[in-house]
Amino acid sequence: MNNNKQFIPINRPDFNNEDIELYLKFKYGLYKENCKINELEERFSEYLGGEYEVVFTSSAKMSLYLLLKFINNKGKVLSTPLTCFAALSPIIANSLNIHYSDINTDDFNLDSSLIKNTKLEGIDSIILNYFGGSPFDINEIIDYAKRNNITIIEDCAQSLGGEIESRPLGSFGDHSFFSFTKHLSLVGGGLLASKNKSLIDRVRKYQSQLPPVPINLLDYRLKRDIIEKNLGDKAFNKSYEINFLSKQNEYEEKDPRTNFLKTSVLSKPIDLQAAVILNQFERLFDMIDRRWRNAKELTEKIKTIKSINSQKIFGQSAYAKYYIKTTRPNKEIINYLNYNGIDAKQLTKSHGFYMQLPINETKYYYDSSIENCNVYMKMFNSILELPLSSNMDKDEINYIAKHLKRLFNE
C-alpha cells in the first residue's frame, strides 16, 4: 500500500457521529428500546410497496442461503457468471447446481436475449443480479420465467435504492435479497423479501435459533470503517495497512459449504444493527444522488480514453460500484492504480489485492454451462472496479482520471 497522503478507498464509508453514538448506546445497554428489528422490517416492507414479507438477516449471502434452504428448489439455479464467489456460495452450500448464462457486452448483466431464445432444461430459479447496482431490461426474462413456471430471485446486494421506471429493484420477482454492507456503514446486515409469507415464517423461526452476530465482528467493522473514512491521512493509511492489509492471506478458492459453518456467517442479526441501519436509511437516496453525480463526472473525465468503456446504465442505478472494461489486463491496471493510492478492485471488495479465478478454472463453482459463456470468458480479464463514494471530492476524481490517462498514454 502507498502510505503517502493520497489514498482513495474503493468506497469511502459515509456515516456521522449520530450513527456511532447509536452504536455505542446499544452496545452498552444505554438504549432501552428493543424493537428496532421490527421497525426496520416494517420500513423495508413499505419501501418495496407492501407486497412482500421481509426478514432482517445477518448478510445478503445468508439471505440467499436461507431462501434456498426453504424454497424447495430441486433443479438448477441460473446465474450470471460475472459475480463474486460470495454470491454463488449459498447455492453450492445448499447442494444445488448452477447453470451459467452469458452476459451483455454493454451493461455487463445477463443477456436477456439468450434466455428468452433458449430452451432451458431443469431450471427451477433464475437469479437476476444487478451488476454494480445497475439494472437492465428484465421484462423478457420475467415473461419467460412466468411461462415456464420458473422462480425469479432478485439479487439486490449491490442495488439497494436502484429503480426501473420509478419502481424499486427487489419488487419485480418472487423473492429478493439485499445487503446493507455495500450501501451503508458500520454494522453490515442483510434482508430477505418474499411474496410467500409461510416461507418467511419458516426462515424467521430457523434464524431465531441461531447465535447472534458476534459483537467483536461488529466492533471490527466499526474500527475498519472509521479508518477507511479517514484514508488519505498518513497515520490512518498506516493503521489500515497494519490492522487489515497485513493480516490478509493470499486469495484461494475454498469449499463454500464451510462458510456456513462459521458463527460470523450462520448467525442472526441484533437490534444494534437495525438501529444504525434505520438511522442511515433515511440518508440513502441522498448518498445515491451524490454517487450518481460523482459517477457522471468520472465518466466525463475518462470518456476520451479509447481503451476504456464504462458500464452502460439502464434505469436508475444504485451506483454501489463503478465498473469499466479495458483493452489491457485488469490485473496490470489494478496493480498500477493501487501503487498510486487508488484502491481499484476486480470482483470482490475484500481488503487487499485479490484476483478471483474465472469460473472455468474453479473446483467448486464449475459447471459445463460456463463453456458457452463466450462473452464472459472474453471480458473476465478486462473488467475492473474504480473507486466511487458519495463523499468523493473533485480532486479524487481528477486524480483517478489523471492516472488512467497516464497509464494509457492519453
Secondary structure, 3 states (H helix, E strand, C coil): CCCCCCCECCCCCCCCHHHHHHHHHHHCCCCCCCCHHHHHHHHHHHHCCCCCEEEEECCHHHHHHHHHHHCCCCCEEEECCCCCHHHHHHHHHCCCCEEECCECCCCCCECHHHHHCCCCCCEEEEEEECHHHCCCCCHHHHHHHHHCCCEEEEEECCCCCCEECCEECCCCCCEEEEECCCCCCCCCCEEEEECCHHHHHHHHHHHHCCCECCHHHHHHHHHHHHHHHCCCCHHHHHHHHHHCHHHCCCCCCCCHHHHHHCCCCCCECCHHHHHHHHHHHCCHHHHHHHHHHHHHHHHHHHCCCCCEEECCCCCECCCCCEEEEECCCHHHHHHHHHHCCECCECCCCCCCCCCCCCHHHCCCCCCHHHHHCHHHHHHHHHEEEECCCCCCCHHHHHHHHHHHHHHCCC
